[in-house]
Amino acid sequence: MPKLDLDAIPQTNRTGYPAPFNEPVQGRWYRRLGPPGGLTHLRVSHVVLKPGAWSSQRHWHDAEDEFVVILSGEAELVDDSGVRLMRAGDCASFPAGEQNGHCLRNVSAADCVLIAVAAGDHDGSGGYSDIDMMFSGDGYFHKDGTPYASDRIR
């Protein structure tokens, strides 16, 4: 069955980010589309950013490519080169290994809906540009290696 019924796929706003880093993503609601679609190597999520919500903390992956396409609404793409407005139809890519921390922030009064795609080592490592946090398959860590008391959600 290639066509997915979005309404039949549960939506969640779960995050493994430790406090206070979890606060900006509370208005991020997502559906994992890969498992119900039978995908085993490609991760795909349907994401709704409520007004004021961030997609994530500004981050990068050592071994995972990411790609997003805005379906409706708008959001600011924030990365090392600055802030750019993204609207419906706009796409952005984030190659594995580039330590260019990125995230989307919905600063509008309407929902922003997007598709996020990832491929590569999802259990791999990476970091966060603006906060004292790194990640690996084992969880979240301070930059000095001390673990956070929080489970990483994949």
N, C-alpha and C positions, 0 to 999 in steps of 0.2 A: 504494500500500500504506500505509494510514493507521496500522496498528498496527506499532510498532517492536519489534524483538527486542533488548532491552538486552544480552543476552549476546553478540550479534554486533557490538556497537559497542565499539571499543577504549576502555579506561579508562586514564587517565594521571594522573600527579601533577606534570607539568611546570609550571614557573613561570619567569618571566623576572626575578623579583625578584633584585636583587643581594644578596650576602651582607652582613650577617647577616639581612636582612629575609626571606630565603627559608626560614629555619629553621622558623618556626611553621606554615608551610603544607605541610611535607613529608608530613603525614598526610592531606592533602586529595586525594581521588581523584575524578576527574570524567570524564563522557562528554558530548561535544557532541552533542545530539540534533537540532538544526536541520538540518545538512547531510544526514544520512541520511533525514530526514523530508521533504526537499525545500523547507525553509523558507529564504527568502532575506532577509527583513526582520526576523525575530524570532530572537533567540538564546535557546536553551533548553539547560540543562545538568542532568544528573542527577549529584548530588554526594554523596559519602560522606566525612564527617569522622570519622576514627579518633579514639579517645580522646586528648585533648590537642591536637588539630589546630585550626587557625584556618581560616576560609574565605578570608581575605585579611588584609592589613594594614588598619587602619581607614581607609577611603577614601570619596571622593565623585566623582561624574561631573558635568561641566558640561553635557553634552548627551545623557545617556543615562539613561532610567528603569530601575530595577531592582525586581524583585519576587521574594520567596522564599516557599516553603511547606514546612514540615517534614512529611515523610512518616512518619518513625519516629525514635525516640530523642529527645534533647533537646540544646539548645545555649543558651548565653548570647548574646543580642543585645546588643552593646556599641555605643552611639552617644553623641552629645553630651549626651543627657538621662540617661544612666546605663546600668545593666545590668538586663536583663529576661530571665527564663527563657522559652524557647520550646519547646513540645512538639508532638507529632504533631497536625496540623490547624491549627496557628498559622501566620499569614501576616504578612509585613511588606513595606512598600513604601518606596522611596527615590526621590523625584522628581528628575529632572534639574535641575541648577542649585542645589539645596539643599546647602550646604557642611556637611552633617551627616555627619561621618565615621562609618562603620558597618562592622561585621564580625560574624561568628558564631564563637564559640569553644566547642568541645566539651570541657567540664570533667567529663563523666561517664565511667564505665568501659565504656560501650557505644558502638557506632557511631551516628552521627546521619546520617540520609539525608534529602536535601532536593532540591527542584527550584528552580533559579534561572532567572529569565526576564529578559531585557533587550531594550530597544528604543530606538532613537535612534542617535546618532553614536558608534559603538563606537571609532572611531579618534580621537575627540575628546580633550579634556584633562580633567584633574581633579587631585586631590591627596590627600595622606595627612595625617591629623590629628596623629599622634603621632611621626612621623619626618621626617627631612629628605629628603623625596622628593615629586616631582610627576610627572605623566605626560602624554604627548601621543602622537599617532600616530607620532612619531619616536623614542619611547623613554622612558626614565626619566631624571629630572634632579634635581639638588639644587635647593633653593628659590632659590639664587642663579643658576640656569641652567646650571651646570656638569653635563655629562652623566655618567651612570653608564656603566660598561663592561658593559652588559647589554642584551640584546634584549628588548623587550616582546613577550610572547606574547598573541595575541588569540584 
